[in-house]
């Protein structure tokens, strides 16, 4: 008797529905993820580079500490000749470059208002925008200002006064936008409480120490409140990077207010409008 079923066409059994759903979700997630990274690649490139450099520095520190430990174990005491002193014709004369060293250590503040975050090496212009009663027009003013740096919110109180100096910047924005600062705060997520931030405002330097880091919803406008007993700095950007679902908030308190200093010339060699310009300190030897 032939047991072969003459109606068996070799068709495979139908795949379970849950597998089809899982495959669909994985496909949509992969496409969304690749698109998200592609649209925000500049911001993610900054984050990747920063974390790789941080990891590399940690590894180098570990290697150096290991080498120092090995050298300490095998160190042989020997007489070390002291470094010979420079001989001058007159012992009361100082080296010729003493004045140069003194001037090179002097702070020369930038001619424009700027925000400097040392830990992520960000030195960017502070942009003031006009206020407006209409919220949509105010938002438009802020977005236009973000093309030229980070924006000082119109409700802000000037540094040094009691109140809130509120600054906002992009963590990421459309790649086709013409602004040069569309990912200026991409690394703000790497900044932690305890670090210091410098504000250069109208020829003076103000140093704030960060006290708080939190994530809030866009509807939580209490971050704009003005305290009447202390001077604070608030930094805000969108989070996660590439979205505007929530807001990352860093709050710091004023710990040092510098006196008015010499202002750097606008036609100096450094580009005062460049995001990646060096810290606002110049050396006469450069």
trRosetta pair geometry for C-beta under 8 A, 3 or more apart (Angstrom, degrees):
i j d omega theta_ij theta_ji phi_ij phi_ji
4 8 7.2 -112 -179 34 75 128
5 8 4.1 92 81 -25 105 108
15 19 5.0 -95 166 74 110 133
15 20 6.2 126 104 -51 116 91
16 19 5.0 96 68 2 83 103
16 20 7.5 -150 101 -4 48 86
17 20 5.6 -56 -156 35 41 112
17 21 6.4 38 150 -18 72 105
18 21 5.6 -51 -147 38 36 112
18 22 6.2 38 153 -21 66 106
19 22 5.6 -52 -144 37 32 112
19 23 6.3 33 156 -19 64 106
20 23 5.8 -55 -147 37 29 111
20 24 6.4 31 153 -20 63 107
21 24 5.7 -56 -149 35 31 112
21 25 6.4 28 155 -18 66 106
22 25 5.8 -55 -146 37 30 109
22 26 6.3 28 156 -17 65 108
23 26 5.8 -56 -145 38 29 110
23 27 6.3 30 156 -21 64 108
24 27 5.8 -58 -149 36 28 111
24 28 6.3 23 157 -14 65 108
25 28 6.0 -56 -145 40 29 107
25 29 6.0 29 156 -19 64 112
26 29 5.7 -56 -143 40 28 112
26 30 6.2 29 158 -21 64 107
27 30 5.9 -55 -147 35 27 109
27 31 6.4 23 156 -15 63 107
28 31 5.9 -57 -148 39 30 109
28 32 6.1 28 156 -17 66 110
29 32 5.8 -56 -143 39 28 110
29 33 6.1 30 158 -21 65 109
30 33 5.8 -54 -144 36 28 112
30 34 6.4 23 160 -14 64 107
31 34 6.1 -58 -147 39 27 106
31 35 6.2 25 156 -16 63 111
32 35 5.8 -61 -148 40 28 110
32 36 6.0 31 155 -24 66 109
33 36 5.7 -54 -145 34 28 112
33 37 6.4 23 159 -14 63 106
34 37 6.0 -55 -147 39 30 108
34 38 6.2 31 154 -21 64 110
35 38 5.6 -57 -145 37 30 112
35 39 6.2 23 159 -16 66 109
36 39 6.2 -60 -147 38 26 105
36 40 6.4 -17 166 20 62 113
36 242 5.5 90 -174 152 94 153
37 40 6.5 -82 -141 59 25 83
37 41 6.1 60 157 -84 67 75
37 44 5.9 -29 -145 11 80 167
38 41 5.9 -8 -145 -44 28 110
39 174 7.4 -48 -174 -131 102 52
39 175 5.9 -139 -160 -16 54 112
39 242 6.8 108 90 -143 101 112
40 43 4.8 -37 174 39 94 115
40 44 5.8 91 115 -18 89 101
40 172 4.3 16 -138 -169 112 148
40 175 7.6 -141 -81 -57 32 98
40 183 7.7 134 -161 -100 81 125
40 241 6.2 147 165 143 147 95
40 242 3.9 -86 -41 -92 162 110
41 44 5.7 -62 -142 47 34 106
41 45 5.8 42 157 -29 70 106
41 175 7.4 29 30 -94 89 132
42 45 5.7 -51 -145 32 27 114
42 46 6.8 31 153 -20 60 101
42 172 7.4 152 70 -128 89 89
42 175 7.0 146 -5 -113 115 91
42 182 7.6 67 79 85 143 101
42 183 5.0 -177 109 4 107 158
42 186 7.7 -144 117 -57 76 158
43 46 5.8 -52 -157 31 33 112
43 47 6.6 29 150 -16 65 106
43 171 6.2 73 -142 152 140 68
43 172 3.9 -64 -30 -88 155 107
43 183 4.1 -147 -80 -142 85 128
43 186 3.9 -167 -147 -117 86 133
43 241 5.1 -174 138 -176 137 126
43 242 6.7 -170 65 -56 144 84
44 47 5.5 -52 -146 38 38 112
44 48 6.1 39 155 -20 68 105
44 186 7.8 -118 -46 -167 29 132
44 241 6.9 150 -70 115 73 142
44 242 7.9 6 -47 -45 102 124
45 48 5.8 -53 -144 38 30 110
45 49 6.2 29 157 -18 64 109
46 49 5.9 -60 -147 39 26 109
46 50 6.2 26 157 -20 64 110
46 183 6.4 168 0 138 143 125
46 186 4.7 94 71 93 139 139
46 187 5.8 -105 142 -49 117 101
47 50 5.8 -56 -146 36 28 111
47 51 6.3 19 160 -12 64 110
47 186 6.0 -112 -48 151 91 106
47 187 6.5 177 -91 -91 66 72
47 189 7.6 8 -115 55 117 121
47 190 7.6 173 -130 -43 78 119
47 241 7.0 -120 -40 -23 145 169
48 51 6.1 -62 -146 41 27 104
48 52 6.1 26 157 -18 65 111
49 52 5.8 -58 -145 38 28 110
49 53 6.3 26 158 -17 64 108
50 53 6.0 -59 -150 38 27 108
50 54 6.3 27 152 -20 63 109
50 120 6.9 -8 -129 -135 141 89
50 187 5.5 127 -57 -117 167 124
50 190 6.1 -101 138 -52 144 167
51 54 5.4 -51 -144 37 34 115
51 55 6.3 37 154 -20 65 104
51 190 7.8 -148 -71 -101 81 130
52 55 5.7 -52 -147 37 31 111
52 56 6.2 34 153 -20 64 106
53 56 5.5 -51 -144 37 32 114
53 57 6.3 35 154 -21 64 104
54 57 5.8 -52 -149 34 30 112
54 58 6.6 32 151 -20 62 104
55 58 5.6 -54 -151 34 33 113
55 59 6.5 32 152 -18 66 104
56 59 5.8 -54 -149 36 32 111
56 60 6.3 31 154 -17 66 106
57 60 5.7 -54 -146 38 32 111
57 61 6.3 35 154 -21 65 105
58 61 5.7 -53 -149 35 30 112
58 62 6.5 32 152 -20 63 105
59 62 5.6 -54 -152 34 32 113
59 63 6.4 31 152 -18 66 104
60 63 5.7 -53 -147 36 34 111
60 64 6.2 33 155 -18 66 106
61 64 5.8 -55 -145 38 30 110
61 65 6.2 30 157 -18 65 107
62 65 5.9 -55 -146 37 28 109
62 66 6.4 30 153 -20 63 106
63 66 5.7 -56 -151 35 31 112
63 67 6.4 29 153 -18 65 106
64 67 5.7 -53 -147 37 32 110
64 68 6.3 33 155 -19 65 105
65 68 5.7 -52 -146 36 32 112
65 69 6.4 35 153 -22 64 105
66 69 5.7 -55 -151 34 31 112
66 70 6.5 28 153 -16 65 105
67 70 5.8 -55 -148 37 33 109
67 71 6.2 32 154 -18 67 107
68 71 5.7 -54 -145 38 31 111
68 72 6.3 35 154 -24 64 105
69 72 5.7 -53 -149 32 30 113
69 73 6.7 29 153 -19 62 105
70 73 5.8 -56 -153 33 34 112
70 74 6.5 2 159 6 67 111
71 74 6.3 -74 -144 52 30 91
71 75 6.0 58 153 -64 67 92
72 75 5.6 -24 -144 -15 31 121
86 95 7.5 50 86 -86 154 106
88 91 6.4 144 68 -95 102 33
88 93 5.0 -142 155 66 149 111
89 93 7.2 29 59 18 76 143
90 93 4.6 88 78 -15 96 108
94 98 4.6 10 136 -35 124 155
95 98 5.2 132 70 -43 77 89
97 100 4.4 -51 -162 42 75 121
97 101 5.9 81 137 -28 86 94
98 101 5.9 -53 -151 33 31 110
98 102 6.5 31 151 -20 63 106
99 102 5.5 -54 -149 35 35 113
99 103 6.3 27 157 -13 68 106
100 103 6.1 -58 -145 41 29 104
100 104 6.1 30 156 -22 65 110
100 284 6.1 -132 -148 80 77 122
100 285 6.3 75 178 -63 117 102
101 104 5.8 -56 -143 35 28 111
101 105 6.6 23 158 -17 62 108
102 105 6.2 -65 -157 35 28 107
102 106 7.2 38 147 -37 61 100
103 106 5.6 -41 -157 8 42 119
103 284 4.9 20 111 -9 122 138
104 283 4.3 27 -143 -142 95 88
104 284 5.5 -108 -76 26 76 84
104 285 5.8 -2 -94 -1 131 103
106 261 7.8 171 169 -162 93 126
106 262 7.5 37 144 30 123 123
107 205 7.0 -58 162 -19 151 149
107 258 7.4 -57 88 -167 160 153
107 261 5.4 -28 97 -169 98 172
107 280 7.9 48 -167 114 87 87
107 281 6.0 -65 -125 -111 62 92
108 261 6.7 -148 -119 135 32 119
108 262 5.2 -42 -125 89 80 102
108 263 7.3 97 -178 -163 77 9
108 264 5.0 96 141 -70 107 86
108 280 7.1 -127 91 159 64 81
108 281 6.6 119 39 -138 75 41
108 282 4.9 -33 49 29 135 102
109 200 5.4 169 -163 -147 104 121
109 203 6.0 122 88 -150 143 45
109 204 7.3 -23 -121 -72 170 7
109 205 6.0 -147 -103 -51 122 98
109 261 4.9 121 -9 70 109 108
109 262 7.1 154 25 81 78 46
109 263 5.7 -44 77 -108 87 58
109 264 6.6 -139 92 -10 34 88
109 280 5.9 38 -146 142 42 132
110 114 5.2 40 54 -1 148 134
110 200 5.4 87 40 123 98 157
110 263 7.3 1 125 -158 19 77
110 264 5.3 -31 -117 35 40 122
110 272 5.9 140 -159 -138 114 106
110 280 4.3 -88 -36 -125 96 135
111 263 5.0 87 -97 167 68 111
111 264 5.5 -108 -31 72 84 73
111 265 7.0 25 -49 -159 133 9
111 266 5.0 -74 51 -69 161 80
111 272 6.4 -32 45 -130 96 158
112 125 5.8 -22 127 -126 134 99
112 126 7.8 177 145 41 91 76
112 200 8.0 77 95 105 48 115
112 272 5.7 120 14 161 118 124
112 273 7.9 45 26 -80 160 67
113 125 6.9 78 82 -164 67 67
113 126 4.1 -70 123 57 105 113
113 128 7.8 55 53 -29 150 100
113 152 7.9 -24 128 -32 144 138
113 199 7.9 -1 -170 180 88 82
113 200 6.2 -179 -147 98 44 73
113 201 5.1 34 -130 -113 103 58
113 202 6.8 3 -83 -36 102 56
114 123 6.2 16 172 -177 128 77
114 124 6.6 160 -155 82 82 31
114 125 5.8 -57 -102 -106 75 38
114 126 5.9 -161 -97 -8 17 91
114 199 7.7 177 90 -155 48 45
114 200 4.6 13 51 50 85 113
114 280 6.4 140 65 -44 148 137
115 122 7.4 -7 108 119 91 99
115 123 7.5 -177 88 -144 49 38
115 124 5.6 -15 58 62 92 83
115 125 8.0 27 16 115 80 8
115 126 5.5 105 -28 -66 93 98
115 150 5.9 -34 27 51 142 136
115 167 6.2 112 -81 -165 153 165
115 197 7.1 -8 -170 176 90 108
115 198 7.5 150 -162 86 44 58
115 199 5.9 -14 -108 -107 69 70
115 200 7.8 -146 -67 24 27 76
116 122 7.1 172 -147 93 40 58
116 123 4.7 8 -109 -108 86 81
116 197 7.1 161 83 -167 54 61
116 198 4.2 -11 62 65 105 105
116 199 7.7 -164 24 -73 74 28
116 200 7.0 51 -9 -13 109 104
116 279 6.2 79 -153 -130 143 80
116 280 6.7 -121 -59 6 144 100
117 120 5.2 4 112 46 116 94
117 121 7.5 -47 89 11 74 11
117 122 4.5 14 46 53 103 101
117 123 7.9 -151 28 -65 59 49
117 188 7.8 -80 -145 -105 176 73
117 191 6.3 -60 -171 -94 132 138
117 195 7.8 49 -163 136 85 129
117 197 5.4 -19 -102 -119 74 92
117 198 7.9 -163 -71 29 32 72
118 121 6.9 16 -165 -78 35 49
118 195 7.4 -154 59 -176 94 108
118 196 6.9 23 21 76 121 83
118 197 7.9 -155 7 -104 78 44
118 198 7.4 68 -35 -1 95 108
118 279 7.5 21 -103 -95 85 127
119 190 7.2 -157 128 117 112 98
119 191 5.7 133 73 -112 132 79
119 192 7.8 -120 158 25 172 76
119 195 5.1 -40 -28 -147 139 147
120 187 4.1 159 -152 116 140 132
120 188 7.3 -103 11 -79 166 39
120 190 5.8 122 -84 74 117 118
120 191 6.1 -73 -20 -63 121 96
121 276 7.9 31 137 -140 103 69
122 184 6.6 111 -153 180 128 83
122 185 7.9 69 -147 -93 168 51
122 187 7.0 -180 -44 61 126 118
122 275 7.1 -31 -150 179 76 88
123 275 7.2 144 71 -177 59 40
123 276 7.6 87 48 -146 92 13
123 277 5.5 -95 90 72 125 79
123 278 7.1 21 25 124 160 14
123 279 6.2 -166 -78 -99 143 44
123 280 6.9 166 -157 -31 132 83
124 149 5.0 152 161 -151 97 90
124 150 5.4 84 109 -5 131 101
124 169 7.3 67 100 -110 159 151
124 181 6.4 101 -150 -127 131 131
124 184 5.5 63 -94 -165 159 138
124 275 5.2 6 -99 -128 91 77
125 148 6.3 -53 81 144 134 83
125 149 3.4 -106 75 -86 86 152
125 150 7.4 169 85 28 52 66
125 272 7.8 76 -79 146 106 78
125 273 6.3 -10 -40 -132 133 62
126 149 6.3 -116 -68 130 12 140
126 150 6.2 -33 -110 74 55 86
126 151 7.9 105 -165 -134 58 14
126 152 5.4 47 177 -41 102 110
126 167 6.8 -72 -126 -118 100 121
126 199 7.4 49 -56 -151 149 91
126 201 7.2 -26 53 -94 157 86
127 145 4.3 170 121 -174 131 101
127 146 7.5 -159 55 -73 143 29
127 148 5.0 112 -89 85 143 105
127 149 4.5 149 -27 59 106 107
127 150 6.7 167 19 78 90 32
127 151 5.1 -45 74 -102 97 60
127 152 6.7 -172 77 9 41 80
128 145 7.5 -124 93 -135 14 141
128 151 7.8 119 -103 -156 19 68
128 152 5.2 -24 -93 55 67 115
128 154 7.9 93 -165 -92 79 66
129 141 4.3 139 168 151 125 104
129 142 5.7 -169 53 -85 165 48
129 144 7.1 129 -122 70 127 93
129 145 4.1 -96 -64 -47 120 144
129 151 5.7 -7 -8 -151 120 116
129 152 7.6 171 12 63 75 66
129 154 6.5 -83 80 -56 77 96
130 141 5.7 -114 60 -144 72 149
130 154 7.2 26 160 -93 22 130
131 138 6.5 1 -158 -114 53 108
131 141 7.8 -161 -101 77 17 162
131 154 3.5 139 -79 -179 99 161
131 155 7.7 104 -107 -53 128 59
132 137 4.2 -88 126 100 158 112
132 138 4.5 -158 54 -66 96 77
132 141 6.3 148 -3 -13 121 139
134 137 4.1 63 83 14 110 111
134 138 6.6 178 89 -13 55 84
135 138 5.5 -56 -148 37 33 113
135 139 6.3 35 154 -21 67 104
136 139 5.7 -50 -148 35 32 113
136 140 6.5 35 150 -20 63 104
137 140 5.4 -50 -150 34 35 115
137 141 6.5 40 150 -21 65 101
138 141 5.6 -51 -151 32 34 113
138 142 6.5 33 151 -18 65 103
138 154 7.2 -97 -145 15 112 135
139 142 5.7 -53 -149 35 33 112
139 143 6.4 33 153 -19 66 105
140 143 5.8 -53 -145 37 32 110
140 144 6.4 32 155 -18 64 105
141 144 5.8 -57 -151 36 30 110
141 145 6.4 28 153 -18 64 109
142 145 5.6 -58 -150 38 32 111
142 146 6.4 39 152 -29 65 103
142 151 5.2 133 -150 129 78 171
142 153 7.5 4 -107 -108 122 69
142 168 7.1 8 -169 75 124 130
143 146 5.7 -47 -149 25 33 116
143 147 7.8 45 151 -28 56 91
144 147 6.2 -43 -173 10 40 114
145 148 6.2 -70 -167 40 48 100
145 149 7.5 -49 163 57 78 76
145 151 4.3 91 108 -100 127 114
146 149 7.5 -114 -143 72 34 36
146 150 7.3 17 -123 -121 70 34
146 151 5.6 -59 -70 -29 72 115
146 168 7.7 -54 -91 109 112 89
146 169 6.6 148 -135 -135 98 54
146 170 5.6 98 178 -30 129 104
146 173 7.7 140 130 -62 130 155
146 179 6.4 10 115 -148 75 161
146 181 6.5 -138 170 89 64 108
146 182 7.4 80 140 -100 105 57
147 177 7.4 -132 -105 160 98 110
147 178 6.8 22 -146 88 125 80
147 179 3.3 -122 -129 -103 71 106
147 180 7.3 75 179 20 63 63
147 181 6.7 137 -170 40 20 94
147 182 7.7 4 -112 -64 57 84
148 179 7.4 -95 -37 -139 39 96
148 180 7.9 43 -113 42 33 96
148 181 6.9 -9 101 13 9 131
148 273 7.9 -60 -165 -155 84 108
149 169 7.6 -70 148 -109 51 112
149 181 5.4 136 -104 -42 21 171
149 184 7.3 70 -160 -75 42 173
149 275 7.8 174 -114 -91 70 88
150 167 5.3 44 140 178 122 105
150 168 6.6 -180 -171 85 88 31
150 169 3.7 -51 -114 -72 99 114
150 181 7.0 -128 -51 162 59 143
150 184 6.1 -134 -62 101 94 145
150 185 7.1 89 -101 -49 119 111
151 167 7.0 158 80 -153 42 60
151 168 5.4 -21 62 63 93 84
151 169 7.0 159 15 -77 70 61
152 156 5.1 -83 176 26 92 155
152 165 7.2 -44 -140 -172 103 79
152 166 7.1 112 -161 77 57 60
152 167 5.8 -31 -97 -98 58 75
153 156 5.1 123 68 -35 75 98
153 166 4.1 -25 32 94 123 115
153 167 7.3 -140 -7 -81 84 24
153 168 6.3 66 -54 -2 99 110
153 224 6.9 -105 127 -124 158 106
155 164 7.6 7 117 78 97 109
155 166 6.5 15 74 31 91 138
155 224 5.5 44 83 -176 151 113
155 226 7.3 -132 157 -53 101 113
156 163 7.4 121 -177 132 48 118
156 164 6.4 -105 -128 104 63 68
156 165 5.1 57 -164 -137 114 45
156 166 4.7 -144 -85 32 97 79
156 167 7.7 50 -92 -55 147 60
157 161 4.9 -115 159 88 113 115
157 162 6.9 -36 134 94 162 41
157 163 2.7 60 19 91 153 147
157 164 6.1 94 21 45 98 43
157 165 6.3 -87 69 -68 64 66
157 226 6.1 101 -25 -138 122 118
157 231 7.7 -121 97 -129 121 82
158 161 5.2 67 67 11 79 120
158 163 7.9 60 37 63 44 129
158 165 7.1 25 -171 -95 14 107
158 201 6.8 162 -167 154 87 145
158 202 7.9 -4 -160 8 125 133
159 165 5.2 18 -75 -75 72 156
159 199 5.2 -179 -85 103 155 140
159 201 4.7 139 30 30 126 154
159 204 7.5 -164 93 92 119 112
159 206 4.2 -143 169 1 135 166
159 231 6.9 85 -158 179 52 129
159 233 7.6 12 -107 -81 98 101
159 254 7.2 141 -165 -97 84 127
159 257 7.9 165 146 -117 98 100
160 201 7.9 -149 -8 75 107 131
160 204 7.2 14 -50 108 138 148
160 206 6.1 -124 -54 -94 80 131
160 231 6.3 -32 -150 -126 5 161
160 254 7.2 138 -93 -136 36 159
160 257 5.5 89 -108 -126 96 136
161 231 6.2 131 81 -103 29 113
162 226 7.9 89 132 168 77 91
162 227 6.6 -105 179 104 89 75
162 228 5.5 55 145 -159 135 36
162 229 6.3 46 -142 -41 129 6
162 230 6.3 84 -133 49 83 13
162 231 5.8 -103 -103 -67 34 72
163 226 4.4 -16 -139 -157 85 101
163 227 6.6 178 -111 57 26 59
163 228 7.5 24 -74 -92 66 45
163 231 6.6 7 45 -118 52 65
163 232 7.6 -119 115 37 31 76
164 224 6.8 163 95 -169 152 38
164 225 6.6 110 -25 90 149 42
164 226 5.0 -123 9 -106 99 59
164 227 6.6 102 -51 12 89 77
164 232 5.4 -17 -110 72 66 99
164 233 7.8 138 -161 -106 57 17
164 234 5.7 8 -171 -4 105 119
165 199 6.9 18 130 -115 155 170
165 231 7.4 28 -12 -178 106 87
165 232 7.1 -166 25 96 75 47
165 233 5.0 -26 69 -108 103 68
165 234 7.1 169 81 22 50 70
166 223 7.6 116 -125 133 122 87
166 224 6.1 2 -85 -122 163 70
166 234 4.7 -10 -114 64 70 112
166 236 7.1 7 -172 -1 89 118
167 233 7.1 -5 9 -171 111 91
167 234 6.9 167 28 87 65 58
167 235 5.4 -19 74 -107 99 64
167 236 7.2 168 90 23 48 75
168 235 7.6 145 -91 -164 39 47
168 236 4.5 -28 -104 71 87 99
168 237 6.7 152 -159 -78 68 53
169 181 6.8 -79 -155 153 108 113
169 184 4.8 -76 171 78 133 112
169 185 4.1 134 92 -27 108 121
169 188 7.6 147 69 -46 110 141
169 235 7.7 -25 18 -164 101 89
169 236 7.8 144 23 80 57 56
169 237 5.6 -30 74 -90 68 104
170 173 4.7 -35 -158 -36 148 112
170 179 7.8 107 8 106 150 143
170 181 6.6 133 36 127 110 73
170 182 4.9 -45 96 -163 157 43
170 183 6.1 -64 114 -78 104 28
170 184 6.1 85 59 28 79 82
170 185 6.2 161 83 31 33 97
170 237 6.8 78 174 -142 10 102
170 238 7.3 -11 -145 19 52 106
171 183 6.6 13 161 -144 31 62
171 185 4.8 -66 -81 93 64 89
171 186 5.1 112 -166 -95 66 48
171 188 6.5 -97 -97 30 100 112
171 189 7.6 59 -133 -28 132 102
171 237 4.3 109 -46 159 99 124
171 238 5.2 -131 25 61 114 75
171 239 6.6 75 -3 -74 168 62
171 241 4.9 -121 141 -115 120 76
171 242 7.7 -85 106 -24 102 41
171 248 7.5 77 -60 25 141 127
172 182 6.9 33 -165 144 32 85
172 183 5.1 23 -100 -105 56 93
172 186 6.1 72 -60 -96 81 100
172 238 7.5 -93 40 72 75 115
172 241 5.1 86 -13 -175 128 82
172 242 4.8 -19 77 -74 151 54
173 177 5.3 -33 126 26 116 150
173 179 6.9 11 79 59 151 126
173 182 3.6 -104 45 -166 117 107
173 183 6.8 -139 16 -57 78 67
174 177 4.5 107 74 -27 93 101
174 182 7.3 -88 52 -162 50 148
177 182 5.4 129 77 -87 128 147
179 182 4.8 119 86 -53 109 94
180 275 6.6 -163 135 -21 103 121
181 184 4.2 -2 -169 -41 87 127
181 275 5.9 158 -99 -81 88 131
183 186 4.3 13 174 -41 92 121
184 275 6.0 -129 -114 -138 103 135
185 188 4.1 -1 -174 -23 88 127
185 235 7.4 175 -128 172 130 109
185 237 3.9 -159 117 -83 143 150
186 189 7.9 -47 160 11 41 100
186 241 6.0 56 -141 -125 80 129
187 190 4.9 -35 -177 24 80 119
187 191 7.3 91 132 -30 77 89
188 191 5.6 -41 -161 16 49 117
188 235 6.4 -155 -148 139 131 127
188 237 5.1 126 45 20 152 141
188 248 6.2 144 110 102 117 137
188 250 6.9 -135 -180 -11 105 133
189 239 6.8 123 -84 -110 113 123
189 241 7.4 -86 -18 -47 140 106
189 248 6.3 -93 -87 -127 76 165
191 195 5.8 -114 -164 56 85 148
191 210 6.9 141 152 -43 107 170
191 213 7.6 178 101 -101 78 130
191 235 7.9 5 78 79 152 152
191 250 6.2 -4 100 -100 122 159
192 195 5.9 102 66 -12 63 113
192 210 7.3 155 116 92 34 139
192 213 6.6 -69 -141 -28 46 153
193 210 4.8 -134 -123 119 49 97
193 211 5.8 27 -145 -174 111 12
193 212 6.2 47 -95 -62 126 14
193 213 5.4 -129 -41 -13 94 103
193 250 7.8 -169 -76 -146 69 91
194 209 7.1 -18 -153 -176 23 98
194 210 6.5 -34 23 71 28 90
195 209 7.5 172 93 -150 27 63
195 210 5.3 13 59 24 72 121
196 207 5.6 -1 -174 -174 120 101
196 208 6.7 154 -156 81 66 44
196 209 5.2 -37 -97 -97 78 66
196 210 7.3 -152 -87 -3 26 80
196 252 7.8 118 -133 -155 45 147
196 255 7.4 -84 -121 44 110 132
197 207 7.4 154 77 -156 41 54
197 208 4.9 -19 62 64 92 97
197 209 7.9 168 19 -90 73 21
197 210 6.5 75 -11 -49 109 96
197 233 6.3 -138 80 102 130 155
197 235 7.3 -160 -114 -41 171 134
197 252 5.8 164 30 21 115 166
198 205 6.1 -22 -165 -164 105 101
198 206 7.2 143 -159 76 54 48
198 207 5.5 -24 -102 -101 72 72
198 208 7.8 -178 -83 22 24 73
199 205 7.3 145 78 -158 49 50
199 206 4.5 -19 63 63 101 100
199 207 7.8 -169 22 -76 73 27
199 208 6.8 42 -8 -8 109 109
199 233 6.7 -170 -38 -104 136 139
200 204 7.4 172 -152 84 53 37
200 205 5.6 -22 -100 -100 72 71
200 206 7.8 -175 -77 22 26 73
200 280 6.0 13 -55 38 159 164
201 204 6.0 -28 70 63 71 85
201 206 6.3 -5 20 5 113 117
203 260 4.9 25 132 -143 111 94
203 261 7.0 -172 178 48 79 55
203 263 5.5 -63 -112 -73 94 113
204 257 7.0 5 166 -175 123 82
204 258 5.7 170 -170 78 74 81
204 259 7.1 -90 -125 166 94 15
204 260 5.4 -57 -79 -87 85 64
204 261 7.7 122 -109 9 43 79
205 256 7.9 -8 115 115 93 98
205 257 7.7 159 91 -161 56 39
205 258 3.7 22 58 31 94 136
205 261 7.3 7 -9 10 106 122
206 254 6.1 -48 -175 -129 106 105
206 256 7.3 163 -158 90 42 60
206 257 5.5 -5 -111 -112 77 70
206 258 7.1 -128 -65 17 37 82
207 254 7.4 105 77 -153 48 60
207 255 5.6 -59 103 64 94 88
207 256 4.0 11 46 56 116 103
207 257 7.7 -141 24 -66 73 34
207 258 7.5 79 -16 -28 96 98
208 232 7.5 89 -140 -158 129 43
208 233 4.2 -57 -92 14 174 133
208 252 3.6 101 151 117 111 125
208 253 6.3 162 -153 77 84 20
208 254 5.5 -48 -97 -89 78 46
208 255 6.6 126 -130 7 26 86
209 252 5.5 177 85 -159 27 105
209 253 6.1 -21 58 58 80 75
209 255 4.8 41 -9 -22 108 139
210 213 7.1 36 165 -55 123 93
210 250 5.5 -34 -137 179 123 106
210 251 7.0 115 -151 80 69 36
210 252 4.1 -61 -89 -83 46 104
211 251 5.8 -48 59 100 90 86
211 252 5.8 139 0 -117 79 44
211 253 5.7 39 -26 -7 131 98
212 249 7.5 -10 115 116 99 96
212 250 7.1 163 88 -153 59 42
212 251 4.3 3 56 50 105 106
213 248 7.6 -9 -167 -174 85 89
213 249 7.2 164 -151 88 40 58
213 250 5.3 -4 -103 -104 77 76
213 251 7.9 -158 -67 22 38 71
214 248 7.9 165 90 -154 36 50
214 249 5.2 -16 66 62 80 103
215 239 6.0 -94 -124 78 111 137
215 246 5.2 33 178 149 103 136
215 247 6.9 156 -157 78 59 44
215 248 5.7 -29 -101 -99 77 58
215 249 7.1 168 -94 16 24 83
216 220 4.1 -98 172 60 122 143
216 223 6.3 -176 42 -44 161 129
216 246 6.7 160 80 -169 30 91
216 247 5.2 -25 65 64 82 98
216 249 5.7 23 5 -12 112 129
217 220 5.1 107 59 -13 75 101
217 246 6.0 -63 -100 -121 43 78
217 247 7.3 42 137 16 7 93
218 244 7.2 38 -68 157 134 89
218 246 7.2 -139 -35 -126 73 31
218 247 6.0 117 -85 -28 58 112
220 223 6.3 68 120 -16 92 100
220 247 7.6 -143 56 44 103 124
221 224 5.4 -29 177 19 76 116
222 225 5.4 -7 -171 -23 62 117
223 234 6.1 146 170 -165 95 150
223 236 6.8 105 136 -82 146 131
223 247 7.5 -127 13 108 164 140
223 249 5.5 -118 -129 -119 141 144
224 234 7.9 -141 -96 68 41 162
227 230 5.2 -8 112 50 137 82
227 232 6.2 71 26 1 125 121
230 253 6.1 -36 167 -138 127 108
230 254 7.4 -179 176 30 81 95
231 253 7.1 106 81 -161 60 64
231 254 4.0 6 87 -1 111 135
232 251 5.9 -6 -179 -170 124 93
232 252 6.6 154 -160 82 72 42
232 253 5.5 -41 -104 -99 75 58
232 254 7.2 -118 -80 -17 28 81
233 251 7.2 156 82 -155 53 45
233 252 4.6 -10 57 61 101 96
233 253 7.7 -157 17 -72 79 14
233 254 7.3 111 -23 -63 96 73
234 249 6.5 -25 -163 -160 98 93
234 250 7.2 151 -156 80 48 52
234 251 5.3 -11 -102 -103 76 75
234 252 8.0 -175 -74 24 35 66
235 249 7.3 145 78 -157 55 43
235 250 4.3 -6 55 57 104 104
235 251 7.9 -156 24 -69 69 34
235 252 7.9 31 -5 1 101 104
236 247 5.5 -7 -163 -177 104 115
236 248 6.9 155 -150 79 50 57
236 249 5.6 -7 -100 -102 82 69
236 250 7.8 -161 -68 26 42 69
237 247 7.2 154 79 -155 26 69
237 248 5.3 -13 63 54 78 104
238 241 7.7 112 99 -113 86 34
238 243 6.5 -155 156 92 115 50
238 244 4.7 -59 -137 -110 138 61
238 245 7.7 102 -171 32 96 50
238 246 7.4 123 -161 77 60 44
238 247 6.4 -52 -106 -104 43 59
238 248 7.4 37 115 9 8 89
239 243 7.4 7 141 69 21 92
239 245 7.6 -73 95 63 49 83
239 246 5.2 -44 76 84 83 93
239 247 6.6 103 24 -148 91 12
239 248 4.1 83 -24 -38 135 102
240 243 5.2 45 63 32 76 116
240 245 7.1 15 19 38 74 115
240 246 7.6 54 -17 43 54 101
243 246 7.9 36 105 22 109 68
254 257 6.6 22 177 -57 121 95
258 261 6.8 -25 145 -22 121 113
264 268 5.6 -55 173 -8 102 149
264 270 7.7 -22 167 53 147 120
264 272 7.4 168 98 -91 124 118
264 280 6.8 -132 -13 -161 141 94
264 282 6.3 125 -111 -18 117 133
265 268 4.8 124 71 -46 88 91
266 272 6.3 -69 -139 2 65 150
268 272 7.6 90 50 -48 99 102
268 282 7.0 -83 -169 -99 152 150
269 286 7.7 -138 50 126 145 112
270 274 7.7 -120 172 34 78 120
270 277 5.3 93 180 -157 108 119
270 278 6.4 -98 -123 36 134 94
270 282 7.4 -133 -7 -92 131 106
271 274 3.8 66 97 -17 117 118
271 277 5.4 -146 70 -84 75 119
272 277 6.9 4 -111 -49 23 176
274 277 4.2 116 75 -44 102 96
278 281 7.6 -86 129 49 104 72
282 286 6.8 -115 -170 40 76 130
283 286 4.6 97 71 -15 94 103
